Amino acid sequence: MDKKIGYLLLVCGLGLLIASAVMLWKVIYGTMEPPQAFEGDSAITLTMPTGATVNVPLPPHINRFANLSLAFLLMFFLVLIGGKIGGLGVNLINGPAVNKEPAPKEPARNNPA
């Protein structure tokens, strides 16, 4: 039963790895939009020490960079989780690790000959 669960976890982990790689590939080449969590259309207003205010418009590249960064972060977590799940599956398939300790050495004897 442990081997069946191990193979299932291994397949799920590999599935997460492949899915995140495909989604990242699609985001990079533009066939899929990254999650649109950031959208700032307004300008930043700065107040100078003299009392004058300056409006700095946000270029659309800032929104795109923030959304791409979020997509890469999400894909990184998916890859990390897929690797952990696959590792658990491999551990279940291989069975419990056997702790092999070296035989204790006998103390050296000083024999004056």
Disulfide bonds with the S-S distance in Angstrom:
none
